[in-house]
Amino acid sequence: MTRLDLEDGKLLRKLIALYQEDQSNINYTSVLICLRDSNTWVCGNAELAGDNPADGNIESLGGYTFTPEILQSEDGYLFFPIFSSLDEISQDYRDMYSVIEKPFVEVLDSAKQNDAIFAVVVDPFTKPFVITSEMFDFVLSLDSNIED
């Protein structure tokens, strides 16, 4: 797998579709391996960082801070929505938030910092793929499969 294979999210979406047709362990693991090396899209709120080091944003002086959007399922669980490509984010949703591209491993690191988050969900409004918090450490422990 190369960075070019992962660039547009098509491989990830194909693997997710394969898993949704056949929910075997090998298909689930294939998605996780692909995700581990993928960049994903995150919606949230970007705010201008203050120039005051006391605001906790020392790294972003003169820049922006970004707070990802966290959603709640009908049964009350909090989840971190991410997207395999910009095409998976509706225009209405994009109009409400700032959108940034983040490596999936950074998304998991962010999700792990909030104990209330039950899962990260890829493409939650189209063909959702759920990674529960109990799988976060497993995915982070996977070696990269990128061949450069």
C-alpha positions as CSV (number, residue, x, y, z in Angstrom):
1,M,0.0,0.0,0.0
2,T,1.4,3.4,-0.9
3,R,0.4,6.9,0.1
4,L,-1.0,7.4,-3.4
5,D,-3.4,4.4,-2.8
6,L,-4.8,6.1,0.2
7,E,-4.9,9.6,-1.1
8,D,-8.5,10.0,-2.1
9,G,-10.1,7.6,0.4
10,K,-11.4,5.3,-2.4
11,L,-9.4,2.2,-1.1
12,L,-10.8,2.9,2.4
13,R,-14.3,3.1,1.2
14,K,-13.9,-0.1,-0.9
15,L,-12.7,-1.9,2.2
16,I,-15.5,-0.6,4.3
17,A,-18.1,-1.7,1.7
18,L,-16.5,-5.1,1.6
19,Y,-16.8,-5.3,5.4
20,Q,-20.4,-4.2,5.3
21,E,-21.2,-7.1,2.8
22,D,-19.2,-9.7,4.8
23,Q,-18.6,-8.7,8.4
24,S,-15.7,-11.2,8.9
25,N,-12.8,-10.5,11.2
26,I,-10.4,-10.4,8.3
27,N,-12.4,-7.7,6.5
28,Y,-12.7,-5.7,9.8
29,T,-8.9,-5.9,10.3
30,S,-8.3,-4.9,6.7
31,V,-10.3,-1.7,7.3
32,L,-8.3,-1.0,10.5
33,I,-5.0,-1.5,8.8
34,C,-6.0,0.8,6.0
35,L,-7.3,3.4,8.4
36,R,-4.1,3.3,10.5
37,D,-2.2,4.9,7.6
38,S,-5.0,7.0,6.2
39,N,-5.7,10.7,6.4
40,T,-9.3,11.6,7.3
41,W,-11.4,14.7,7.4
42,V,-12.6,16.2,10.6
43,C,-15.3,18.9,11.1
44,G,-15.1,21.3,14.1
45,N,-14.8,24.8,15.2
46,A,-11.7,26.8,14.5
47,E,-11.0,29.9,16.6
48,L,-8.3,32.4,16.5
49,A,-5.8,31.6,19.3
50,G,-5.0,34.5,21.7
51,D,-1.6,35.9,22.2
52,N,-1.9,35.2,25.9
53,P,0.2,32.1,27.0
54,A,-2.2,31.7,29.9
55,D,-5.0,30.6,27.5
56,G,-3.4,27.2,27.2
57,N,-2.7,27.5,23.5
58,I,1.0,28.3,23.6
59,E,1.7,26.2,20.5
60,S,-0.8,28.1,18.4
61,L,0.1,31.7,19.3
62,G,-1.0,33.9,16.4
63,G,-2.7,30.8,14.8
64,Y,-5.9,28.9,15.3
65,T,-7.1,26.3,17.7
66,F,-9.4,23.6,16.4
67,T,-12.1,21.8,18.5
68,P,-13.5,18.7,16.7
69,E,-17.3,18.2,16.6
70,I,-18.5,15.4,18.8
71,L,-22.0,14.0,18.2
72,Q,-24.4,12.0,20.3
73,S,-26.2,8.9,19.1
74,E,-29.9,8.3,19.7
75,D,-29.0,6.0,22.6
76,G,-26.8,8.6,24.2
77,Y,-23.3,7.5,23.3
78,L,-20.8,10.2,22.2
79,F,-18.9,9.6,19.0
80,F,-16.2,11.4,17.0
81,P,-17.3,11.7,13.4
82,I,-14.6,11.6,10.7
83,F,-14.8,11.3,6.9
84,S,-12.9,9.3,4.3
85,S,-13.0,12.2,1.9
86,L,-14.5,15.7,1.4
87,D,-17.1,14.1,-0.9
88,E,-18.6,12.2,2.1
89,I,-19.4,15.5,3.9
90,S,-22.6,17.1,2.9
91,Q,-22.4,20.8,1.9
92,D,-24.9,21.7,4.7
93,Y,-22.6,20.1,7.3
94,R,-19.5,21.7,5.8
95,D,-21.2,25.1,5.9
96,M,-21.6,24.7,9.7
97,Y,-18.0,23.8,10.5
98,S,-14.4,24.2,9.6
99,V,-12.9,21.1,8.0
100,I,-9.4,19.9,8.4
101,E,-7.4,16.9,7.2
102,K,-5.8,14.8,10.0
103,P,-4.0,11.5,10.0
104,F,-6.3,8.9,11.5
105,V,-3.7,8.0,14.3
106,E,-3.9,11.7,15.4
107,V,-7.7,11.4,15.5
108,L,-7.5,8.4,17.7
109,D,-5.0,10.2,20.0
110,S,-7.6,13.0,20.3
111,A,-10.5,10.7,20.9
112,K,-8.5,8.8,23.6
113,Q,-8.2,12.1,25.6
114,N,-11.9,12.2,26.2
115,D,-13.1,9.2,28.3
116,A,-16.7,10.0,27.3
117,I,-16.2,9.2,23.7
118,F,-17.6,5.7,22.9
119,A,-16.4,5.5,19.3
120,V,-14.9,7.1,16.2
121,V,-17.3,6.7,13.2
122,V,-16.0,6.9,9.6
123,D,-18.5,8.5,7.2
124,P,-21.4,8.6,9.8
125,F,-24.0,10.0,7.4
126,T,-23.5,7.7,4.5
127,K,-22.0,4.2,5.2
128,P,-20.8,4.4,8.8
129,F,-17.9,2.3,10.0
130,V,-17.6,2.2,13.8
131,I,-14.3,1.9,15.8
132,T,-15.2,1.6,19.5
133,S,-12.9,3.0,22.2
134,E,-11.8,-0.5,23.2
135,M,-10.1,-0.8,19.7
136,F,-8.2,2.5,19.8
137,D,-5.0,1.1,21.4
138,F,-5.1,-1.9,19.1
139,V,-5.2,0.3,16.0
140,L,-2.5,2.6,17.4
141,S,-0.3,-0.5,18.0
142,L,-0.4,-1.5,14.3
143,D,2.7,-1.0,12.3
144,S,2.4,1.2,9.2
145,N,1.9,-0.7,5.9
146,I,3.0,2.2,3.7
147,E,5.6,1.2,1.1
148,D,7.4,4.3,0.0
